[in-house]
């Protein structure tokens, strides 16, 4: 009874610590994997180290969901580097693993990442299938956050499939879910809905969504979103013919974009302002901003081209280094293989030599034993022969003695008869 009490005490005191340790490890892994970290000022190299660490820890401690998440983040990093095929392979591996481990939410996230990759490579049909599969899994798990993300992605896909109404419908579904969750991510569908209406010239329908998005951007202090929203408002008010509000909104956009260095936003805004000024028949200003748009666009393209060239050079050097490392790795593996082969040969020779010695010793031992046994047999045979000869000699001697005895007895008997005959003859003669 005492033993069971002690065991129960140990179990009750040890289990919370074990759970605490496991939970702490999982929290550490989840923190390393957290996609929000990649949005911070962390270099891709540092992010790669974090994700690799998370993957190693997940495998070490058997945290299946963490392993799938880490692999998915690795796929995203590959996608960021433009390695789409490798990223796709990783996402397929995530899908297979999540499915085998019965992790429906992770399975849905993996399909979502796969669909996003297909979308980025203009494989819209494949993207649609993957996102639809993800959406069904999110619905099954009642995960509204990811469900909204799937609807928003489907909105983008429908645009590229030439189905604008379906696109708008899915953007609205995403918005309503995120709005009910009071999620800051509702800005994305808000922006998409507003942009959809603007592109179709429906400024009245667009403005409420753009203004709500702007309020959310201001609340969250998302500078890029603020600049873009002001630009969209300027375009919307321009469509409505409200010159003052249009120019004021454009100016807010320009000031913000210039202050925080968003050249792409500036270029688009200059183009939109040119169209707006042209609408108000202000040709000089329209031409001014059109030229500003072209100049800035050219500089952006030039900068992007230079950046792309630099990126390609870096990528080339990185790939060159990877190839060199791969060659070195292959060379090291070959050397290790040869070393293992040499060790194996030496081992075979040593073992072979030992076996030869053992076999020789066994043969020698057997032959020695056989010779010894034959000698013993020969000795025994000689002893048996000698014994037999001795017995035969004794038998002959006994027979000879018996013959001598019988011969003497017969001789004595004959002499006795002769004597008797002589006596009788003498007796007869006397008569």
C-alpha positions in Angstrom: 0.0 0.0 0.0 2.8 2.4 0.9 4.5 1.7 -2.4 1.4 2.7 -4.3 1.0 5.9 -2.3 4.6 6.8 -3.1 4.1 6.1 -6.8 0.9 8.2 -6.9 2.7 11.1 -5.2 5.5 11.0 -7.7 3.0 10.8 -10.6 1.0 13.8 -9.3 4.1 15.9 -8.7 6.0 15.0 -11.9 3.2 15.2 -14.4 2.5 19.0 -14.2 6.2 19.7 -14.6 6.3 17.4 -17.7 3.2 19.1 -19.2 4.7 22.5 -18.4 7.9 21.6 -20.2 6.1 20.2 -23.2 3.9 23.2 -23.4 6.9 25.5 -23.1 8.7 23.7 -25.9 5.6 23.9 -28.1 5.2 27.6 -27.4 8.8 28.1 -28.3 8.3 26.2 -31.6 5.1 28.1 -32.4 6.9 31.4 -31.7 9.7 30.5 -34.1 7.2 29.4 -36.8 4.9 32.4 -36.4 4.5 33.9 -39.9 4.2 37.4 -38.4 7.9 37.2 -37.5 8.8 37.2 -41.2 7.0 40.5 -41.6 9.3 42.1 -39.1 12.8 43.3 -39.8 14.2 39.8 -40.0 16.4 38.9 -42.9 15.5 35.8 -45.0 18.6 34.1 -43.7 17.7 34.7 -40.1 14.1 33.6 -40.8 15.5 30.4 -42.4 17.6 29.7 -39.3 14.5 30.1 -37.1 12.3 27.9 -39.2 15.0 25.2 -39.5 15.4 25.3 -35.7 11.6 25.0 -35.2 11.6 22.0 -37.6 14.4 20.3 -35.7 12.8 20.9 -32.3 9.4 19.7 -33.6 11.0 16.4 -34.8 13.0 16.0 -31.6 10.0 16.4 -29.3 7.4 14.8 -31.6 5.3 17.9 -32.2 3.6 16.9 -35.4 1.7 20.2 -36.0 4.9 22.1 -35.4 6.7 20.0 -38.0 4.0 20.6 -40.6 4.0 24.3 -39.9 7.7 24.6 -40.0 7.8 22.7 -43.3 5.2 25.1 -44.7 7.2 28.1 -43.7 10.2 26.6 -45.4 8.0 26.3 -48.5 7.1 30.0 -48.2 10.8 31.0 -48.0 11.5 28.9 -51.1 8.6 30.7 -52.8 10.0 34.0 -51.8 13.3 33.1 -53.4 11.5 32.3 -56.6 12.0 28.5 -56.3 8.4 27.7 -57.1 8.8 24.0 -58.0 10.7 23.3 -54.8 8.1 25.2 -52.8 5.3 23.2 -54.5 7.1 20.0 -53.6 7.4 21.1 -49.9 3.7 22.0 -49.8 2.7 18.6 -51.2 4.9 17.0 -48.5 3.1 19.0 -45.9 -0.3 17.9 -47.3 0.8 14.3 -47.2 2.1 14.5 -43.7 -0.9 16.4 -42.3 -3.3 14.0 -43.9 -1.4 10.9 -42.5 -1.4 12.5 -39.0 -5.0 13.5 -39.2 -4.4 17.2 -38.7 -7.3 18.7 -40.7 -6.5 22.4 -39.9 -2.8 22.0 -40.9 -4.0 20.1 -44.0 -6.2 23.0 -44.9 -3.3 25.5 -44.4 -1.0 23.4 -46.5 -3.6 23.3 -49.4 -4.0 27.1 -48.9 -0.2 27.6 -49.3 -0.2 25.3 -52.4 -3.1 27.3 -53.9 -1.3 30.6 -53.3 1.8 29.2 -55.0 -0.3 28.1 -58.0 -1.8 31.6 -58.1 1.6 33.2 -58.1 2.6 31.0 -61.1 -0.6 31.9 -63.0 -2.0 28.4 -62.6 -5.4 29.7 -61.7 -7.4 26.5 -62.2 -5.0 24.5 -60.0 -5.1 27.4 -57.5 -8.9 27.3 -57.4 -9.0 23.5 -56.7 -6.4 23.8 -53.9 -8.2 26.8 -52.2 -11.6 25.2 -52.5 -10.2 22.1 -50.8 -8.7 24.3 -48.1 -12.0 26.1 -47.7 -13.9 22.9 -47.1 -11.4 21.9 -44.4 -11.6 25.3 -42.7 -15.4 25.0 -42.7 -15.3 21.6 -41.2 -13.0 22.9 -38.5 -15.1 26.0 -38.0 -12.0 28.2 -38.4 -13.5 31.5 -39.5 -10.2 33.3 -39.8 -8.7 30.9 -42.3 -12.1 30.6 -44.0 -12.1 34.3 -44.6 -8.6 34.0 -46.0 -9.8 31.3 -48.4 -12.7 33.5 -49.6 -10.4 36.4 -50.1 -8.0 34.3 -52.2 -10.9 32.9 -54.2 -11.8 36.5 -55.0 -8.4 37.1 -56.6 -8.7 33.8 -58.5 -12.1 34.7 -59.9 -10.7 38.0 -61.1 -8.1 36.2 -63.2 -10.7 33.6 -64.3 -12.8 36.5 -65.7 -15.6 36.2 -63.2 -15.8 39.7 -61.5 -19.1 39.1 -59.9 -18.0 35.9 -58.2 -14.8 37.8 -57.2 -16.8 40.6 -55.5 -19.1 38.0 -53.8 -16.1 36.2 -52.3 -14.4 39.4 -51.2 -17.6 40.4 -49.4 -17.8 37.0 -47.7 -14.3 37.5 -46.5 -15.0 41.0 -45.3 -18.2 40.0 -43.3 -16.4 37.2 -41.5 -13.3 39.3 -40.6 -15.6 42.2 -39.6 -17.5 39.9 -37.2 -14.2 38.8 -35.8 -13.1 42.4 -35.5 -9.9 41.4 -37.3 -7.5 44.0 -38.6 -7.1 41.8 -41.7 -10.5 43.0 -42.9 -8.6 45.8 -44.6 -7.6 43.4 -47.5 -11.2 42.5 -48.6 -12.3 46.1 -47.9 -9.6 47.4 -50.3 -10.5 44.7 -52.8 -14.2 45.5 -52.8 -13.6 49.2 -53.1 -11.1 48.7 -55.9 -13.6 46.4 -57.7 -16.2 49.1 -57.7 -13.7 51.8 -58.7 -12.5 49.8 -61.7 -16.1 49.6 -62.9 -16.7 53.3 -62.4 -19.1 52.8 -59.5 -17.7 55.4 -57.1 -20.7 55.7 -54.9 -20.5 52.0 -54.1 -16.7 52.1 -53.7 -16.5 55.1 -51.3 -18.0 53.5 -48.2 -15.6 50.6 -48.4 -12.6 52.8 -49.1 -13.4 55.1 -46.2 -14.0 52.2 -43.8 -10.7 50.8 -45.0 -9.0 54.1 -44.5 -10.3 54.4 -40.9 -9.0 51.0 -40.1 -5.6 51.8 -41.7 -5.4 55.0 -39.6 -6.3 53.0 -36.5 -3.7 50.4 -37.2 -1.2 53.0 -38.4 -0.6 51.1 -41.6 1.2 53.8 -43.6 1.1 52.1 -47.0 -2.5 51.3 -46.6 -3.2 54.9 -45.6 -1.5 56.3 -48.7 -3.2 53.8 -51.0 -6.7 54.5 -49.5 -6.3 58.2 -49.9 -5.3 57.7 -53.5 -8.4 55.5 -54.1 -10.6 58.1 -52.4 -9.1 60.8 -54.7 -10.0 58.7 -57.7 -13.5 57.9 -56.4 -14.3 61.6 -55.7 -12.9 62.5 -59.1 -15.4 60.0 -60.7 -18.2 61.8 -58.8 -17.0 65.2 -60.0 -16.1 66.4 -56.5 -12.9 68.3 -57.4 -12.0 69.6 -53.9 -12.3 66.3 -52.1 -10.6 64.5 -54.9 -7.5 66.8 -55.0 -7.4 66.9 -51.1 -7.4 63.1 -51.0 -4.7 62.9 -53.7 -2.6 65.4 -51.8 -2.8 63.3 -48.6 -1.7 60.3 -50.6 1.2 62.1 -52.2 2.4 63.6 -48.9 2.3 60.2 -47.2 3.9 58.3 -50.1 6.7 60.9 -50.4 7.4 61.0 -46.7 7.6 57.2 -46.3 9.1 56.6 -49.8 6.4 54.6 -51.6 7.3 55.2 -55.3 4.9 52.7 -56.6 2.0 54.4 -54.8 3.2 57.8 -56.1 3.4 56.6 -59.7 -0.2 55.2 -59.6 -1.4 58.3 -57.9 0.2 60.6 -60.5 -1.5 58.6 -63.3 -4.9 58.8 -61.5 -4.5 62.5 -60.9 -3.7 63.0 -64.6 -7.0 61.2 -65.5 -8.9 63.3 -62.9 -7.5 66.6 -64.1 -8.3 65.6 -67.7 -11.9 64.8 -66.5 -12.0 68.4 -65.2 -10.5 69.7 -68.5 -7.4 70.9 -66.8 -5.0 69.8 -69.5 -1.8 71.4 -68.2 -2.0 69.7 -64.9 -3.1 66.5 -66.5 0.0 66.6 -68.7 2.2 67.5 -65.8 1.1 64.5 -63.7 1.2 62.2 -66.7 4.8 63.2 -67.3 5.5 62.8 -63.6 4.0 59.3 -63.7 6.1 58.3 -66.7 9.3 59.7 -65.2 8.7 58.0 -61.9 7.6 54.8 -63.6 10.8 54.8 -65.6 12.9 55.4 -62.6 11.1 52.6 -60.7 11.6 50.2 -63.6 15.3 51.2 -63.8 15.7 50.8 -60.0 13.8 47.5 -60.2 15.9 46.3 -63.1 19.1 47.2 -61.2 17.8 45.5 -58.1 16.8 42.5 -60.1 20.2 42.4 -61.7 21.8 42.7 -58.3 19.5 40.0 -57.0 20.3 37.8 -59.9 24.0 38.3 -59.3 23.5 37.5 -55.6 21.4 34.5 -56.6 24.1 33.4 -59.1 26.8 33.7 -56.5 24.7 31.9 -54.0 24.0 29.1 -56.5 27.7 29.0 -57.4 28.6 28.7 -53.8 25.9 26.1 -53.4 27.4 24.2 -56.3 30.8 24.5 -54.9 29.6 23.3 -51.5 27.7 20.5 -53.2 30.9 19.5 -55.0 32.9 19.7 -51.8 30.2 17.6 -50.1 30.3 15.0 -52.9 34.1 15.0 -52.7 34.0 14.5 -48.9 31.4 11.8 -49.3 33.6 10.1 -51.9 36.6 10.3 -49.6 34.5 9.0 -46.8 33.3 6.2 -49.0 36.9 5.3 -50.0 37.9 5.5 -46.4 35.0 3.2 -45.4 35.9 0.9 -48.3 39.6 0.8 -47.2 38.5 0.1 -43.6 36.2 -2.6 -44.9 39.0 -4.1 -46.9 41.3 -4.1 -43.9 38.6 -5.6 -41.8 37.9 -8.3 -44.4 41.6 -9.1 -44.5 41.9 -9.2 -40.7 38.8 -11.3 -40.3 39.9 -13.5 -43.2 43.3 -13.9 -41.6 41.7 -14.8 -38.3 39.3 -17.2 -40.0 42.3 -18.8 -41.8 44.2 -19.2 -38.6 41.2 -20.6 -36.9 40.5 -23.0 -39.7 44.1 -24.1 -39.9 44.1 -24.6 -36.1 40.9 -26.6 -36.3 42.3 -28.8 -39.1 45.6 -29.2 -37.3 43.7 -30.1 -34.1 41.6 -32.6 -35.9 44.5 -34.2 -37.6 46.5 -34.3 -34.4 43.5 -35.9 -32.7 43.1 -38.4 -35.5 46.8 -39.3 -35.4 46.6 -39.7 -31.6 43.5 -41.7 -31.9 45.0 -44.0 -34.6 48.1 -44.4 -32.4 46.0 -45.4 -29.4 44.0 -47.8 -31.6 47.3 -49.3 -33.0 48.7 -49.6 -29.4 45.5 -51.3 -28.3 45.6 -53.6 -31.3 49.2 -54.5 -30.5 48.3 -55.1 -26.9 45.4 -57.2 -28.0 47.6 -59.2 -30.4 50.2 -59.7 -27.7 47.5 -60.7 -25.2 46.2 -63.1 -27.8 49.6 -64.6 -28.5 50.2 -65.0 -24.8 46.9 -66.8 -24.4 47.7 -69.0 -27.4 51.2 -69.8 -26.0 49.6 -70.6 -22.6 47.1 -72.8 -24.4 49.8 -74.6 -26.3 51.8 -75.1 -23.2 48.8 -76.5 -21.4 48.1 -78.9 -24.3 51.7 -79.9 -24.4 51.7 -80.6 -20.7 48.5 -82.5 -21.0 50.0 -84.5 -23.9 53.2 -85.2 -21.9 51.1 -86.3 -19.0 49.0 -88.6 -21.1 52.0 -89.9 -22.9 53.7 -90.7 -19.6 50.5 -92.3 -18.3 50.2 -94.4 -21.3 53.9 -95.4 -21.1 53.5 -96.4 -17.4 50.3 -98.3 -18.3 52.1 -100.1 -21.1 55.0 -101.0 -18.8 52.6 -102.2 -16.3 51.0 -104.5 -18.9 54.4 -105.7 -20.1 55.3 -106.5 -16.5 52.0 -108.3 -16.0 52.6 -110.3 -19.2 56.1 -111.1 -18.1 54.8 -112.2 -14.7 52.2 -114.4 -16.4 54.8 -115.9 -18.7 57.0 -116.6 -15.8 54.1 -118.1 -13.9 53.2 -120.3 -16.9 56.7 -121.5 -17.3 56.8 -122.3 -13.6 53.8 -124.5 -13.9 
